[in-house]
Amino acid sequence: MVTEAEMLALVGHRFPGGTYRIEHWENFLLTDCTGAAQLPDGLVHPIALFHVPILGVRTSITELFALGGVSGAGSVGLEGYDWEYYESLREDVPYRMEGGIVSVERRTAENGQVYDAVAFQIDLFDGDRHVARITNRWRYRRENP
């Protein structure tokens, strides 16, 4: 099992960062999968914030699993997420993204299951304008000793 100290050492880890442009086809498909109507004027559906920031900082779900020392179905759960919009997101804008791991806490669930609550935060910028921030909290499930 990954030690608590190893997990705590992840606080402050920075993702490489980069840019990402949400293209029309991607926004169309993401919106369609929610069953919602397409938004007007190239507005991006909020569902894009589930994966676009992760891609924009040049990481992946697989790499996030590896950072937490887990793999496979059922090893990670969603603790929660906060999405802050300062401006609407639009198609075909090259958003600059940066972020990293902001907190880690080893916990024990009521059923005795040990897990690490990990939060990562990613900021989206259009030029110098801060347009959005996501904070995702994941539960990395551990094998009980």
C-alpha positions as CSV (number, residue, x, y, z in Angstrom):
1,M,0.0,0.0,0.0
2,V,1.1,3.5,-0.7
3,T,2.1,5.1,2.6
4,E,0.4,8.2,4.0
5,A,3.8,10.0,3.8
6,E,4.1,9.2,0.1
7,M,0.6,10.6,-0.5
8,L,1.2,13.7,1.6
9,A,4.3,14.4,-0.4
10,L,2.1,14.9,-3.5
11,V,0.7,18.2,-2.1
12,G,2.2,20.9,-4.3
13,H,2.8,18.6,-7.3
14,R,2.3,20.6,-10.4
15,F,1.0,19.3,-13.7
16,P,3.1,20.2,-16.8
17,G,0.4,22.8,-18.0
18,G,-0.4,23.7,-21.5
19,T,-3.2,24.9,-23.7
20,Y,-6.4,23.3,-25.0
21,R,-8.9,24.4,-27.6
22,I,-12.5,22.9,-27.3
23,E,-13.5,22.4,-30.9
24,H,-17.1,22.5,-32.1
25,W,-17.3,18.7,-32.8
26,E,-16.1,18.0,-29.2
27,N,-18.6,20.4,-27.6
28,F,-21.4,19.0,-29.8
29,L,-20.7,15.4,-28.8
30,L,-20.3,16.3,-25.1
31,T,-23.5,18.2,-25.1
32,D,-25.3,15.5,-27.0
33,C,-24.3,12.8,-24.5
34,T,-26.1,14.8,-21.7
35,G,-29.3,15.0,-23.7
36,A,-29.3,18.8,-23.5
37,A,-29.9,21.2,-26.4
38,Q,-26.8,22.6,-28.0
39,L,-25.9,26.0,-26.6
40,P,-25.9,29.1,-28.9
41,D,-23.0,31.2,-30.1
42,G,-20.3,28.6,-29.5
43,L,-20.8,28.4,-25.8
44,V,-19.3,25.3,-24.3
45,H,-21.4,22.9,-22.2
46,P,-20.2,22.7,-18.6
47,I,-19.7,18.9,-18.9
48,A,-16.5,19.7,-20.7
49,L,-14.9,20.6,-17.4
50,F,-14.9,16.9,-16.5
51,H,-12.0,16.2,-18.9
52,V,-10.8,19.3,-20.7
53,P,-8.8,20.7,-17.8
54,I,-7.0,17.3,-17.3
55,L,-6.1,17.3,-21.0
56,G,-5.2,21.0,-20.9
57,V,-2.5,20.5,-18.2
58,R,-1.1,17.6,-20.3
59,T,-1.9,14.8,-17.9
60,S,-4.4,11.9,-18.1
61,I,-6.7,9.9,-15.9
62,T,-4.1,7.1,-16.2
63,E,-1.4,9.4,-14.9
64,L,-3.6,10.6,-12.0
65,F,-4.2,7.0,-11.1
66,A,-0.5,6.3,-11.1
67,L,0.3,9.4,-8.9
68,G,-2.1,7.9,-6.3
69,G,-0.7,4.4,-6.6
70,V,-3.9,2.8,-7.8
71,S,-5.1,1.1,-11.0
72,G,-8.1,-0.6,-12.2
73,A,-11.9,-0.3,-11.9
74,G,-13.1,0.6,-8.5
75,S,-9.8,1.9,-7.2
76,V,-10.9,5.6,-7.5
77,G,-14.1,7.3,-6.6
78,L,-15.4,10.8,-6.9
79,E,-15.4,12.8,-3.6
80,G,-16.8,15.9,-5.3
81,Y,-16.0,18.8,-7.6
82,D,-16.3,22.5,-7.6
83,W,-16.4,24.4,-10.9
84,E,-16.1,28.2,-10.7
85,Y,-16.8,30.2,-13.9
86,Y,-15.6,33.7,-14.1
87,E,-16.5,33.9,-17.8
88,S,-18.4,31.6,-20.2
89,L,-16.2,29.1,-22.0
90,R,-16.3,29.2,-25.8
91,E,-15.4,26.9,-28.7
92,D,-12.1,27.4,-30.5
93,V,-10.4,29.5,-27.8
94,P,-6.9,28.3,-26.9
95,Y,-7.3,28.2,-23.1
96,R,-4.0,28.1,-21.1
97,M,-4.3,25.8,-18.1
98,E,-2.2,25.2,-15.1
99,G,-2.6,23.4,-11.8
100,G,-1.7,20.7,-9.4
101,I,-2.5,18.7,-6.3
102,V,-3.7,21.0,-3.5
103,S,-4.6,18.6,-0.6
104,V,-4.2,15.0,0.5
105,E,-5.8,13.4,3.6
106,R,-5.8,9.8,4.6
107,R,-9.2,8.8,6.0
108,T,-11.1,5.8,7.1
109,A,-14.7,5.4,6.0
110,E,-17.5,4.2,8.4
111,N,-17.1,0.7,6.9
112,G,-13.4,0.6,7.9
113,Q,-12.2,1.2,4.3
114,V,-9.0,3.2,4.2
115,Y,-8.7,5.8,1.4
116,D,-6.9,8.9,0.5
117,A,-8.9,12.0,-0.3
118,V,-7.0,13.9,-2.9
119,A,-7.9,17.3,-4.4
120,F,-6.4,18.8,-7.5
121,Q,-7.1,22.3,-8.9
122,I,-6.8,23.5,-12.4
123,D,-7.1,27.1,-13.6
124,L,-8.1,28.1,-17.1
125,F,-7.0,31.4,-18.7
126,D,-7.9,33.3,-21.9
127,G,-4.8,35.4,-22.3
128,D,-4.4,37.1,-18.9
129,R,-8.0,36.6,-17.9
130,H,-8.8,33.9,-15.4
131,V,-11.9,32.3,-16.8
132,A,-12.5,29.2,-14.7
133,R,-11.2,27.1,-11.9
134,I,-12.0,23.4,-11.2
135,T,-11.3,21.7,-8.0
136,N,-11.8,17.9,-8.2
137,R,-11.7,15.7,-5.1
138,W,-11.0,12.0,-5.7
139,R,-11.1,9.0,-3.3
140,Y,-8.1,6.7,-3.8
141,R,-9.3,3.4,-2.2
142,R,-6.6,1.4,-0.3
143,E,-6.4,-2.2,0.6
144,N,-6.9,-2.5,4.4
145,P,-3.8,-3.9,6.1
